């Protein structure tokens, strides 16, 4: 009976995931740095309100693909992206797209916490201010407070929001960067190894936060930690040598992957 029940639950979960709409669609995405090709015709769709983990050995292309989702690669001289990436059906590489607006819709949290050398308040209020999201100081105050609450940081800093953000611990700084990202009401949040510079306690807090944020945001996370990918994501995509090897439900990827390279990587045979 238990086995039947477990199978039924798993089938129901699979069915539920298959019904989740796509937020971003990548079609034949290739990325070149000068003459070097870093990604080869990647087809990967990102489901809405889902955490998708990108895994694979160093240099496999996972961070390159992540940065292509909000055109961060535009900032690299000689970088060229081909194929198509759409957000809610709109081609983000269309010449008429406002890249500043795109990066407000698709926010990013980097590997190393990078708060501005300003107060906690100014770190969070900067984006809403330049995007005209607040009509008054009271509006701005509310955005700052709610963003810090969403990032699980408000109770720790509410009495010192006008002190420097760089004075926080590493884990608090990373959550401040997450608060800064959510302050402009993004639809997608990209995270490039957000816990690699953090201790285990801070990592646990950020992972718990990712789980909570999934209710309102679509999240794509690059991680070297197989344990982290298994804990925080519902979908996992495996990259190797610039190719997308496979993408599937996280539970299946870690228990019964379709490709032997995924199995070898998860088992620590290379990477």
C-alpha positions in Angstrom: 0.0 0.0 0.0 2.8 2.4 0.9 4.6 1.7 -2.4 1.4 2.4 -4.3 0.8 5.5 -2.3 4.3 6.8 -3.0 4.0 6.0 -6.7 0.7 7.9 -6.8 2.2 10.9 -5.0 5.2 10.9 -7.4 2.9 10.7 -10.4 0.7 13.5 -9.1 3.8 15.7 -8.5 5.1 14.9 -12.0 1.7 15.8 -13.4 1.6 19.0 -11.4 5.1 20.1 -12.6 4.2 19.3 -16.3 1.3 21.7 -16.0 3.5 24.6 -14.7 3.8 27.2 -17.5 7.1 28.4 -18.9 8.4 31.8 -17.8 11.5 31.9 -20.0 12.2 29.8 -23.1 15.7 29.3 -24.5 15.9 28.1 -28.1 19.2 27.1 -29.8 21.1 29.4 -27.5 24.8 29.7 -28.4 27.3 32.1 -26.8 30.7 33.1 -28.2 33.5 34.9 -26.5 35.4 36.2 -29.5 36.3 33.1 -31.6 35.6 30.7 -28.7 32.2 29.1 -28.5 31.1 28.6 -24.9 27.6 27.3 -25.4 26.3 25.0 -28.1 22.6 25.3 -29.2 21.1 25.0 -25.7 17.3 24.5 -25.5 16.2 25.0 -22.0 12.8 26.3 -20.7 12.4 27.8 -17.2 9.1 27.0 -15.4 7.3 29.7 -13.5 7.5 29.9 -9.7 10.0 27.0 -9.8 13.6 26.8 -8.7 15.8 25.5 -11.5 19.3 24.5 -10.6 22.1 24.6 -13.2 24.8 22.1 -12.4 28.0 20.8 -14.0 31.8 21.0 -13.7 33.7 24.3 -13.8 33.7 25.9 -17.2 30.8 23.9 -18.5 28.7 26.9 -19.5 26.1 27.1 -16.7 27.1 30.6 -15.6 27.3 31.7 -19.2 23.8 30.5 -19.8 22.6 32.2 -16.6 24.1 35.5 -17.6 22.4 35.3 -21.0 19.0 35.3 -19.3 19.2 39.0 -18.4 21.8 40.0 -21.0 24.7 40.4 -18.5 26.9 39.0 -21.2 26.3 42.3 -23.1 28.8 43.8 -20.7 31.7 41.5 -21.9 33.6 42.8 -24.9 33.5 40.4 -27.9 30.6 38.3 -26.4 27.9 37.3 -28.9 24.7 35.4 -28.3 22.7 33.6 -31.0 19.4 31.8 -30.8 16.4 33.1 -29.0 15.5 33.7 -25.3 12.0 34.9 -24.5 10.4 36.2 -21.3 6.6 35.7 -21.4 6.9 35.2 -25.1 8.9 38.4 -25.8 12.4 38.1 -27.3 14.8 39.6 -24.8 17.5 40.2 -27.5 15.1 42.2 -29.6 16.9 45.5 -30.5 13.9 47.4 -29.1 14.1 45.8 -25.7 15.1 48.2 -22.9 17.9 46.3 -21.2 17.6 48.4 -17.9 13.9 47.4 -17.7 14.8 43.8 -18.6 17.2 43.6 -15.7 14.6 45.0 -13.3 12.3 42.1 -14.4 15.1 39.6 -14.3 17.2 40.4 -11.2 20.5 38.9 -10.3 22.4 37.9 -7.1 26.1 37.3 -7.5 28.5 34.8 -6.1 30.2 37.2 -3.7 27.9 39.6 -1.7 28.3 43.0 -3.3 26.3 45.6 -1.3 26.8 49.2 -2.4 29.1 51.2 0.0 26.0 53.0 1.3 23.5 52.5 4.1 21.2 49.4 4.2 18.3 51.7 3.4 20.0 53.2 0.4 21.0 49.7 -0.9 17.4 48.6 -1.1 15.9 51.9 -2.1 18.3 52.6 -5.0 16.4 50.5 -7.6 12.9 51.6 -6.7 14.1 55.2 -6.8 15.7 55.1 -10.2 12.8 53.1 -11.7 10.2 55.5 -10.3 8.4 52.8 -8.2 7.8 55.1 -5.2 5.7 58.2 -5.3 6.7 59.4 -1.8 9.1 58.8 1.0 6.4 56.8 2.8 6.1 54.5 -0.3 9.9 54.1 -0.4 10.0 53.3 3.3 7.4 50.6 2.8 9.3 49.1 -0.2 12.5 49.0 1.8 10.8 47.4 4.8 8.9 44.8 2.8 11.9 43.9 0.7 14.0 43.4 3.9 11.2 41.2 5.3 11.1 39.1 2.2 14.8 38.6 2.4 14.5 37.5 6.1 16.6 40.4 7.2 14.2 43.0 8.6 14.2 41.9 12.2 18.0 41.8 12.3 18.6 45.3 10.8 15.4 47.4 11.5 17.1 49.5 14.2 20.1 50.3 12.0 18.8 50.7 8.4 20.8 53.9 8.1 24.1 52.2 8.9 26.4 50.9 6.2 25.5 47.7 4.4 29.1 46.7 4.3 29.2 46.4 8.1 26.9 43.3 8.0 28.1 39.8 8.1 28.7 37.9 4.8 25.4 36.1 5.1 23.5 39.2 6.0 25.2 41.1 3.1 24.0 38.4 0.7 20.4 38.6 2.0 20.7 42.4 1.6 21.6 41.8 -2.0 18.5 39.6 -2.4 16.4 42.4 -0.8 17.9 44.8 -3.3 17.0 42.5 -6.1 13.4 42.0 -5.0 12.8 45.7 -4.3 12.2 46.4 -7.9 9.5 43.6 -8.1 11.3 41.3 -10.5 9.6 38.3 -12.1 12.7 36.2 -12.2 15.7 36.0 -9.9 19.0 34.6 -11.1 21.5 33.4 -8.5 25.1 32.6 -9.4 26.5 30.4 -6.6 24.9 32.7 -4.0 26.2 30.6 -1.1 29.7 29.7 -2.1 31.2 32.5 0.0 29.0 31.8 3.1 29.4 29.6 6.1 26.9 26.7 6.7 24.6 28.6 8.9 24.3 31.6 6.5 23.9 29.1 3.6 21.0 27.4 5.4 19.3 30.8 5.9 19.7 31.7 2.2 18.4 28.2 1.1 15.3 28.7 3.4 14.8 32.1 1.8 15.0 30.6 -1.7 12.3 28.2 -0.8 10.0 31.0 0.5 10.7 33.3 -2.5 9.6 30.6 -5.0 6.0 31.3 -4.1 6.3 34.7 -5.8 9.3 34.5 -8.1 10.9 32.2 -10.7 14.4 31.4 -9.6 17.4 30.0 -11.5 20.4 29.1 -9.5 23.9 28.0 -10.5 25.5 25.8 -7.8 28.5 23.5 -7.5 26.9 21.8 -4.5 24.9 18.7 -5.4 23.3 18.7 -2.0 22.2 22.3 -2.4 20.7 21.6 -5.8 18.8 18.6 -4.3 17.6 20.7 -1.4 16.4 23.9 -3.1 15.3 23.0 -6.7 12.4 21.3 -8.3 14.1 21.1 -11.8 17.8 20.5 -12.5 19.7 21.0 -15.8 23.1 19.4 -16.3 25.8 21.2 -18.4 29.0 19.7 -19.8 31.5 21.3 -22.1 29.0 23.9 -23.2 26.3 21.5 -24.0 23.0 20.9 -22.1 23.3 17.2 -21.2 19.8 16.8 -19.8 17.1 18.6 -17.8 14.4 17.0 -15.6 12.7 16.9 -12.2 15.4 17.2 -9.6 14.4 14.0 -7.8 14.7 12.0 -11.0 18.0 13.7 -12.0 19.6 12.6 -8.6 18.1 9.1 -8.5 17.8 8.0 -12.1 19.4 10.4 -14.6 19.0 9.6 -18.3 22.7 10.4 -19.2 25.7 8.6 -17.8 27.6 11.9 -17.7 25.0 13.2 -15.2 25.4 10.1 -13.1 29.2 10.3 -13.2 29.2 14.0 -12.1 26.7 13.5 -9.3 28.8 10.5 -8.0 31.9 12.7 -8.1 33.7 10.8 -10.8 34.6 14.1 -12.5 34.2 17.8 -12.0 
